[in-house]
Amino acid sequence: MQYHRFAIQMANSSAPPELEKQNGTQDMLELTNDLERMIEDVENLSVQLTWMTYDVVRLRISPELVESMQKLKDACDRCKVAVYRDQDQEQDKCTEPHT
């Protein structure tokens, strides 16, 4: 890594001043973009970690919550099946030819 920086410095030292300034500006923009991307990634990881911690604490405080949530999910799945089955039946009635 240090060799790479040294090579860039050596290449820039023989460049005209305008080119050095332009290269410095480009390097600064790239560095800024990289830092912004890294900060965003760390923020996303922090949010995920916070939610994971919240879930663990919530489950330790109220273990019966898992069972209640599973029952609720099962009831929701049964409702979806019933609703979609009724919609499919309605569509079949609408597509039947009238005689």
C-alpha positions in Angstrom: 0.0 0.0 0.0 2.8 2.4 0.9 4.6 1.5 -2.3 1.5 2.4 -4.3 1.3 5.8 -2.6 5.0 6.4 -3.2 4.5 5.5 -6.9 1.6 8.0 -7.2 3.6 10.7 -5.5 6.6 10.1 -7.9 4.3 10.2 -10.9 2.6 13.4 -9.8 5.9 15.1 -8.9 6.9 15.2 -12.6 3.4 16.4 -13.7 2.6 20.0 -14.4 1.0 22.0 -11.5 -2.4 22.1 -13.1 -2.4 18.3 -13.5 -1.3 17.8 -9.9 -4.2 20.0 -8.7 -6.6 18.1 -10.9 -5.3 14.7 -9.7 -5.5 15.9 -6.1 -9.1 17.0 -6.6 -10.0 13.6 -8.2 -8.3 11.8 -5.4 -10.2 13.8 -2.8 -13.5 13.2 -4.5 -12.8 9.4 -4.7 -11.8 9.4 -1.0 -15.0 11.3 -0.1 -17.2 8.9 -2.0 -15.5 5.9 -0.4 -15.9 7.4 3.0 -19.6 8.1 2.4 -20.1 4.6 1.2 -18.4 3.1 4.2 -20.3 5.4 6.6 -23.6 4.3 5.0 -22.6 0.6 5.3 -21.7 1.0 9.0 -25.1 2.8 9.6 -26.9 -0.1 7.9 -25.1 -2.6 10.0 -25.8 -0.6 13.2 -29.5 -0.6 12.4 -29.5 -4.3 11.8 -27.6 -4.9 15.0 -30.1 -2.7 16.9 -33.1 -4.7 15.6 -31.4 -8.0 16.4 -30.7 -6.8 20.0 -34.3 -5.6 20.3 -35.6 -9.0 19.2 -33.4 -10.9 21.6 -34.4 -8.7 24.5 -38.0 -8.9 23.6 -37.9 -12.7 23.3 -36.1 -13.1 26.7 -38.6 -10.9 28.5 -41.6 -12.6 27.0 -41.0 -16.1 25.6 -44.7 -16.7 25.1 -44.6 -14.0 22.5 -43.0 -16.5 20.0 -45.9 -18.8 20.4 -48.4 -16.0 20.1 -46.7 -14.7 16.9 -46.7 -18.2 15.4 -50.4 -18.6 16.1 -51.1 -15.2 14.5 -49.0 -16.1 11.5 -50.9 -19.4 11.1 -54.2 -17.6 11.3 -53.1 -15.1 8.7 -52.0 -17.9 6.4 -55.4 -19.6 6.8 -57.1 -16.4 6.0 -55.0 -15.9 2.8 -55.8 -19.4 1.6 -59.6 -18.8 2.2 -59.6 -15.4 0.5 -57.6 -16.5 -2.5 -59.6 -19.7 -2.9 -62.8 -17.5 -2.9 -61.3 -15.2 -5.5 -60.3 -18.2 -7.7 -63.9 -19.5 -7.4 -65.3 -16.1 -8.4 -63.0 -16.0 -11.4 -64.0 -19.4 -12.5 -67.7 -18.3 -12.4 -66.9 -15.3 -14.4 -65.0 -17.2 -17.1 -67.7 -19.9 -17.6 -69.5 -19.6 -20.9 -73.2 -18.6 -20.7 -75.6 -20.8 -22.5 
